Every structure is written in C-alpha cells, then in structure tokens.
C-alpha cells in the first residue's frame, strides 16, 4: 500500500509538473500574442497618422505634426519679398518678383511634405518615419513664373528703352561736309 501511495504521489507530481509547464507555455503564448497585437496597433497608428510627420520643414517653417489645413494656413503667411533688377545702359528697373509674375508653389510643397513617409512598403515607410526623428527633412517651395505677366512687364520696359533707329546723314554746308550721327535704335 505504501508503494501504491508512492506511485500515486509520483504520478500526481508528474501530472502537476506537466500542468505547470503547459500553463507557462500558455501564458507565454498569450503574452507573445498580446505583444504582437500591440506592436501591430502601434505600427498601424504610426502609418495612419493623418498629420505631417515629425521634424519636417517647408522653406524653414516647422510643419511637424500639423494637419494639411493648419500647415496651409501657416504657409499662406509666407510672402515672396525678393527683387528682380534689370539694367540697360544707365537705366535700372527694380521689381518685386510678384510684380513680375513669380508665384510660390505652396500647394506643391505642402503635398511633398505630407507625402514624406507615405510612399513605399510598410517597412520602407517605418524606416523613413523613424529617420525623420533623427535627421528631419527640408522641403523647398518651387517658384513658377506667369509668362503673360512677365511678358507685359518686359514690354513696358521695352517701350521705355527702345528708340526709333535713325540713319546718319552727310551734308555739305559752305563747302564743308558735316556728319550727323544716327542711332541704331
């Protein structure tokens, strides 16, 4: 009987050990599943961010974590205060670039900034987003020219500097030849 109790005790110990090992394995699987789901949720949250990603600048203006509308409102304040100087002989013409038909492509720059970290595979996107935290990225605004306005300004300048061509003349007055200079126009 003592032998049977010892065998029953041994069997119970083996059974208890198996139950403990299976419980530990089950807990590990549950933890691994939770960690996996948590990392997937974090990844999804990172990739589906509706705002511009962190550490992105447009023409030196920080638009990090802004919605496109907020960034657009911020960029609307940006003006083109550059000058164009045209010189012909002793005349000089100075214009603001906006007067000459130069405009800033703010919408294009905004789209470029928004698309940073949104192109490529999930791995490429995550890598880009994480690199932004360390390096950041600068987007420059392209300048476009409205040809009709520029042409109109140039025509105004041409009216001011163009003169009618005049042939040189040679006349004889009192037996002396007199040369009157002309101009090329």
Backbone torsions as a table, in degrees:
resi	resn	phi	psi	omega
1	UNK	NA	-38.3	178.6
2	UNK	-65.4	-34.2	179.2
3	UNK	-67.9	-39.2	-179.7
4	UNK	-67.7	-40.7	176.9
5	UNK	-62.3	-38.7	179.2
6	UNK	-66.5	-41.5	178.2
7	UNK	-68.0	-40.0	177.2
8	UNK	-63.6	-41.9	179.2
9	UNK	-62.8	-43.9	179.4
10	UNK	-63.9	-42.5	178.7
11	UNK	-64.1	-39.6	178.5
12	UNK	-66.1	-40.0	178.9
13	UNK	-63.9	-42.4	178.7
14	UNK	-64.2	-43.9	179.2
15	UNK	-63.1	-42.2	178.5
16	UNK	-63.9	-41.7	178.5
17	UNK	-63.1	-43.3	178.8
18	UNK	-63.0	-42.8	179.8
19	UNK	-63.8	-42.3	179.7
20	UNK	-64.0	-45.6	-179.7
21	UNK	-63.0	-43.5	178.8
22	UNK	-64.9	-37.9	177.8
23	UNK	-63.9	-43.9	178.9
24	UNK	-62.5	-43.6	178.8
25	UNK	-62.7	-42.6	178.7
26	UNK	-62.2	-45.1	178.7
27	UNK	-62.3	-41.5	178.6
28	UNK	-63.1	-41.9	177.5
29	UNK	-63.6	-41.2	179.1
30	UNK	-64.5	-44.4	177.6
31	UNK	-61.5	-45.3	179.2
32	UNK	-61.3	-42.7	177.9
33	UNK	-63.0	-42.6	178.7
34	UNK	-63.1	-45.2	178.6
35	UNK	-63.2	-40.8	178.7
36	UNK	-62.8	-48.4	179.7
37	UNK	-62.7	-38.3	178.7
38	UNK	-64.6	-43.8	179.9
39	UNK	-67.5	-36.1	177.5
40	UNK	-65.5	-40.4	178.7
41	UNK	-65.1	-41.9	178.1
42	UNK	-63.4	-42.2	179.9
43	UNK	-63.5	-43.9	179.8
44	UNK	-63.5	-42.1	179.2
45	UNK	-63.1	-42.6	179.9
46	UNK	-64.2	-46.0	-176.2
47	UNK	-74.6	-26.1	-177.1
48	UNK	-101.0	20.8	177.6
49	UNK	-60.6	123.5	-177.6
50	UNK	-77.9	-10.8	-176.6
51	UNK	-99.0	170.3	173.6
52	UNK	-66.5	140.3	-177.1
53	UNK	-69.1	167.2	-175.5
54	UNK	-65.7	147.2	170.5
55	UNK	67.0	39.4	176.5
56	UNK	-116.2	134.7	-177.5
57	UNK	-124.3	142.1	172.6
58	UNK	-115.7	115.7	-180.0
59	UNK	50.8	40.6	177.5
60	UNK	85.2	-4.3	-179.8
61	UNK	-95.5	125.5	-178.6
62	UNK	-74.1	116.3	178.6
63	UNK	-114.1	18.5	-179.2
64	UNK	-56.0	135.5	174.2
65	UNK	59.2	17.6	177.2
66	UNK	-91.3	150.6	170.0
67	UNK	-72.1	163.9	178.7
68	UNK	-61.0	-38.0	-179.2
69	UNK	-66.0	-42.5	178.8
70	UNK	-64.6	-42.7	179.2
71	UNK	-65.0	-38.4	178.7
72	UNK	-63.0	-42.9	178.4
73	UNK	-63.3	-37.7	178.2
74	UNK	-66.4	-42.0	-178.8
75	UNK	-71.5	-25.3	179.5
76	UNK	-60.8	-27.7	-179.9
77	UNK	-74.0	-17.2	-177.5
78	UNK	-74.9	125.8	-179.2
79	UNK	-118.6	157.1	178.0
80	UNK	-95.3	103.6	-177.0
81	UNK	-107.8	29.2	-180.0
82	UNK	-91.2	154.0	-178.1
83	UNK	-110.9	153.6	171.2
84	UNK	-118.3	128.3	178.4
85	UNK	-117.3	123.1	176.4
86	UNK	-113.3	133.7	-177.9
87	UNK	-125.5	132.9	173.7
88	UNK	-136.6	115.3	-175.9
89	UNK	51.8	-118.1	-177.4
90	UNK	-96.4	5.2	-179.0
91	UNK	-101.8	142.7	179.4
92	UNK	-132.5	135.0	-179.1
93	UNK	-121.3	123.3	-178.9
94	UNK	-118.0	127.5	-179.8
95	UNK	-130.3	150.8	164.4
96	UNK	-71.8	145.9	-179.6
97	UNK	-60.2	-31.7	179.3
98	UNK	-66.9	-34.4	176.9
99	UNK	-66.2	-23.2	-177.1
100	UNK	-95.6	5.4	176.0
101	UNK	92.5	14.3	178.8
102	UNK	-88.9	128.5	179.1
103	UNK	-126.3	154.5	178.2
104	UNK	-91.6	133.0	176.9
105	UNK	-87.8	71.2	-177.8
106	UNK	-66.3	-37.3	-178.6
107	UNK	-64.5	-41.4	178.7
108	UNK	-64.5	-42.0	178.6
109	UNK	-65.5	-39.4	179.1
110	UNK	-63.5	-43.5	177.9
111	UNK	-63.3	-41.2	178.2
112	UNK	-61.7	-44.7	-179.7
113	UNK	-64.2	-42.5	-179.1
114	UNK	-65.2	-35.1	-176.0
115	UNK	-79.5	-8.3	177.4
116	UNK	-66.2	124.1	-178.2
117	UNK	85.8	7.0	-178.9
118	UNK	-117.9	5.7	-177.7
119	UNK	-118.5	134.9	178.2
120	UNK	110.7	-174.0	179.4
121	UNK	-71.6	169.4	178.9
122	UNK	-58.4	-42.4	-179.8
123	UNK	-63.9	-44.1	179.3
124	UNK	-63.1	-41.5	-179.5
125	UNK	-64.7	-46.4	-179.8
126	UNK	-61.7	-42.6	178.7
127	UNK	-60.4	-44.1	-180.0
128	UNK	-64.7	-44.7	-178.7
129	UNK	-62.0	-42.9	179.0
130	UNK	-67.8	-35.3	179.3
131	UNK	-69.4	-26.4	177.4
132	UNK	-62.4	-35.3	179.9
133	UNK	-62.5	-31.4	-179.6
134	UNK	-90.9	-43.6	-170.2
135	UNK	-105.6	-32.6	-175.3
136	UNK	71.1	174.1	178.5
137	UNK	-150.1	141.2	-178.5
138	UNK	-109.7	129.4	175.8
139	UNK	-112.8	132.5	-180.0
140	UNK	-103.5	147.2	-179.1
141	UNK	-88.8	125.1	176.5
142	UNK	-74.7	149.6	176.5
143	UNK	-109.1	131.3	177.8
144	UNK	-116.4	152.2	179.7
145	UNK	-114.5	136.7	175.2
146	UNK	-89.8	107.1	-170.7
147	UNK	-60.0	-37.4	-178.3
148	UNK	-64.6	-38.4	178.4
149	UNK	-69.7	-44.0	179.2
150	UNK	-61.8	-43.3	179.8
151	UNK	-62.2	-42.1	178.9
152	UNK	-60.9	-43.8	178.6
153	UNK	-64.3	-41.9	179.4
154	UNK	-65.1	-36.6	177.5
155	UNK	-65.1	-37.9	176.0
156	UNK	-60.9	-44.1	179.6
157	UNK	-65.7	-40.7	179.7
158	UNK	-60.4	-39.2	178.1
159	UNK	-60.5	-34.9	-177.9
160	UNK	-77.0	-35.6	-174.0
161	UNK	-101.6	-18.7	179.0
162	UNK	-77.1	133.6	174.5
163	UNK	-126.3	154.4	-179.8
164	UNK	-67.6	136.2	176.4
165	UNK	-68.1	146.9	-179.2
166	UNK	-136.6	126.8	179.5
167	UNK	-71.2	147.5	172.9
168	UNK	-71.3	151.3	179.8
169	UNK	-124.1	154.0	177.3
170	UNK	-127.6	119.5	-179.3
171	UNK	-125.6	151.9	176.1
172	UNK	-109.1	119.9	-179.2
173	UNK	-130.3	121.5	-178.9
174	UNK	52.7	40.8	176.0
175	UNK	79.1	3.9	-179.9
176	UNK	-114.9	135.7	176.1
177	UNK	-81.7	130.1	179.1
178	UNK	-118.0	125.9	179.0
179	UNK	-101.3	124.3	174.2
180	UNK	-105.2	123.9	-177.6
181	UNK	-66.7	148.1	174.2
182	UNK	-107.6	-169.2	173.7
183	UNK	-140.0	155.3	-175.5
184	UNK	-78.6	-23.5	-178.1
185	UNK	92.0	NA	NA
